[in-house]
Amino acid sequence: MENSTTIITELILLGFTTDPKTNAALFVLFFIIYLVTFTGNSLIIYMVIINPKLRKPMYFFLCILSFLDLCYSTTALPRLLADLFSTEKSISYMACSLQIYVILLVEGSECQLLTVMAYDRYVAICQPLHYPVLMRWGNCYKLVALVFILTFMLCTLPAILNPINICYHRINHFMCEMLAFIKLSCEKNISFRELLIFSVSFITLLLPLMLILMSYAAIISSVLKIRSAGRSKAFSTCTSHLGVVALYFGTVMLMYFGPSSMYSTDQEKYSSIFYVIVSPMLNPLIYTLNNREVKDAIEKVFTIS
């Protein structure tokens, strides 16, 4: 334990292991993941921007999702790659705090954006005649702005206004993550902060998930009434979204709604790999593999080039 009168300016990220061979293998693995993540999400953003056929609300939201995934992986992975060959693995207190704020903003925004994307599919399938009015571009821009504003107010601003006074400098994690960071607190009892995190997580995780499930329950009910010829197309546009939702919400909820005793174990660190590193890589793959229009746009660009 550090002297509580000492101001800690640098923190140590313990990472995964100190074994050089294991770190070398992890470097190759995470570098490939980051390369696929960066290429896949950048390609989706580029396709949506240059292709007039993809200038639809669904692809606009997909473009924003790809941007968030790029922010997610870029916030954590480059530093992780550098730390795998570093002996100190130190990070300044300010850089650590900034990483926490960015992750909170991106994490919360992605949850809200997935809810907006579910609503978009609900209107397109269940109320197709009202779709041009309800999902006109002005409303789409307002929904995205609302996503970022609400997330900043609920997730990031409380963390900025209520900083944690730390007395320890070693984080058992590969990045600065809130649940790992609060264990460095000088407070003997951090149950209030855990309760605050739980309350915010309920609003930003459980409520969006409930709205998504309600949207898809209505979608499934409507799709079952469609003739068999149109069912496959309707289901194909939704299965990709549900796959992303299951992967992302499942791992994040395991983190934030697990028992408190789980916070002192390495399970928290390994759970973060899925929603910070793996999920941003899989999102563009899932969407492109299940979307004929995106695949056609990509094939057209590479054929012309």
N, C-alpha and C positions, 0 to 999 in steps of 0.2 A: 504494500500500500504506500502511496506517495504521501508526503507531508501536505496536509490540506492547505497550508499557507503558500505552497509553491504553485505558481501559475504554469500549467502544462501547455506547451506550445507545439509539441510534436507527439504523435501517437504511433504505435507499432502495430501493423497488421500481421497477425500470426500466419494467415494463409492456410494452406493445406498441410504441407510437410516441409522438412528441411533436406530431404534426400535429393541430391542433384539429378539422379537418373529419373526419379518420379517427376520432378519439376520439369525436366526436359520433355518428357512424354506429355505432360499437361500443357506445356507451351505449344507443342505441335497441335494438340487437340483443340485448344482454345483459339489458336491462331486460325485454324481452318474454319471453326465455327464463326469467328468474327468476320472472316473473309466472305463466307456464304451469307451471313447476316447483312453485311454492308452492301454486297453486290445485289442480293435479292430485293432488299427494301429500296435501294437507290433505283433499281430497274423499274420497280412498280411506280415510284414517284415520277420517273422520267416518262414512262408509258402514258400515265394519266395526263401529264402536262402536254405532250406532243400529239396525242391521238384524239381527234375530235369525237370518235365513237365511244371513248371512255369518259367523256365529260358528262357524267351522270352523277346524281347524289351518292349512289352506292360506291362508286369508284373514288369520289371526292373524299368520303369518309375512310376508305381503304388507304388513300394517299396520306391522310392525317395519321392513321394507325401506323403506317410504315415510317413516318417521320418520328413518331413516339418511340418505336422500336429501335430506330437508329440512335436516338438520344439515350435510351435505356442501355444498350450495349456499349456505346461509346463512353458513357459515364463510368462504367466499371471495368470493361475488358482491357483497354490499352494499359491501364495502370496495373491490372492483374498480370498481364503479360510481362511488364517490366519488373514486377516484384518477384516473379518466378526465378529470375536470375540475379536478384538483389540480396545482399546479406543483411541489410538493415530493415528494409520494407517499411520505412518511416513515411509518414504523411503529416503535414502541418494541420494544426487544429482548424484553421480557416478552410483549408482544402477539404478536410473531412466534413465539416459542417456544410459546405457548399454541395458536396456529393450527396449528403442526406437530404437537403432541400430539393435538389433536382430529382432524386429518386422518388421522393414523396409526391412531387408534382406530376411526374411522368406516370407513376404507378396509379395514382388516383384518377388521372385524366384518361388512362387506358380503360379503366373500369367503366367510367361514365360514357366514353366513346363507344364501347361495345354495346352499351344499352341503347345509344342513339342508333347504331347500326341495326340492332334488333327491331327497333321501332320503324326504321326505314323499310325493312323487309316485311314487317307486319302491314304497313300501309300499302306497299306494292302488291301484296298477295291478297290481303283481306279487303282492302278498299281501293282497288285499282283506279276507279273513276275519280277519286279524290286525290290521288297521288300527285298530279301536276300542281295542285293548289297547296296541299299540305307540305310537300317537299320541294317547293320552289327554292331557287338559289338564295334568296334573302333569308328564308327560314333556316336553310342549311348553315349559312354563315353564323347566324344567331345561335344555333344549337352548339356549334363548335366553340364559339366565344363563351357561351354559358358553361360548357364543360371545363374550360381552363380557369374561368373566374371562380366557379364553385370549388374546384379542386384546390386552388390556391388559398381560398378563404378557409376551407375545412382542414386541409392537410399541412400546407406549407407555412401559412401565417402563424398558427399556434406554435409551431416548432421554432420560428424566428423570435416570437414575442416571449417565449418561455424557455430560454436556453438552459442547458444542463450543466451544473457545476461539477466537473469531474475530478476525481482524486486518483484515478488509475490511468495508465497510458498504454496498456496492451489490450487490443481488440481481437477476440477469437473469431476472426472472420477474414474474408479476402477483400472486403470493401467496408465502407462506413455505412452501416445499416442501423436504423433506429433501435430495434430490439437489442442489438448487440451493444450499441452506444450507451443506452441507459444503464447498463450493468457497470459502467465506469463511474456512475454518479456517486457523489459524496454522501448522498442521502442514505440513511440506514434502511429506510422502508420506501421502496419504489412502487408500492402497490397502487398509489394514486396515479402515477404516470402510466402504469400498465392499464388501469381502468380507463384513463383518457384515450389511450391508443385503441383499446377495445371498443369504446364508444364511437370514435371516429371511423374505425374499421367497419362497424355495423352500418353506418350511414353510407360509406363509400364502397363497401363490398357486398353486404347482404341485401340491402335494398335494391341496388342495380341488378343483382343476380335474380331476385324475385321478379323484377320487371321483365328481365330477359326471358325467364321461364314462362311468365304469363303471355308474353308476345308469341313465343313459339308454340305454346299450347293452342292459342287461337289460330296460328298459322297451320299447324298440323290438322286441326279441325276443318279448316277451309280447304286444305290440299286434298283431304280424303273425299271431298265432295266433287273434286275436279275429275274429269275423265282420265283414264289411265294414260292416255297419250301425253297429257300435260303434267302429270304428276312428277315424272323423273326430272324434268327441268326445274320445277318449283323446289323439289327436295334438294337438288344439286346446289342451288344458290344458298340454301340454308345449312346444309351439313358442314360446310367449311367454317361457317360462323360458329356453329355449335362446338366444333372441334377446338377452335381457338378458345372459346369460353370455358370449356371443360378443363383444358390444360392450364390456362392462366388462373382462373378463379380457384381451381382445385389446389394448386401449389401455394397461392397467396393466402388462402384461407387456412391451410395447414400451418402456415407461419403465424398468422395473427390470432387464430382462434384455438391454438393448441394450449395445453395446460402450461402454467407458469414454470413448472419444473423443466419443461422442454427447452426453455430459454438458456439453461446452463449447459446444454449439450451441444455436440457438433451437428445435430440434426437440422438446426436452424440454418447453419452455414450451407449444408448440402441441399436443403430445400430451396435456397436462394438461387442455386445454379439453374433450376428449371424455369423460374419466371423472369430472371434477369438475363440469362445467357441462352438457354435452349428455346424458350418461347419466342423471342424476337427473330430467331433463325427459322423456326418452323412456320410462323405466320405467313410470310410471302410464299413459301412452298405449298402450304395448304390451300391458300386462295387461288394460286395460279393453276395448281393441278386440278381444281374443281371448277374452274371458270373458263369457258370456251372463248369468250371475248378477249380476255387478257392473254391467253395462249396464242390466239390468232394475231393479236397486236405485236407480241414479242417475235413470233415467227416472221411476220411481215418486215419488221425492222432488220432482223438478221439476214433475211433473204435479199433485201435491197442493198444492204452493206456488203 
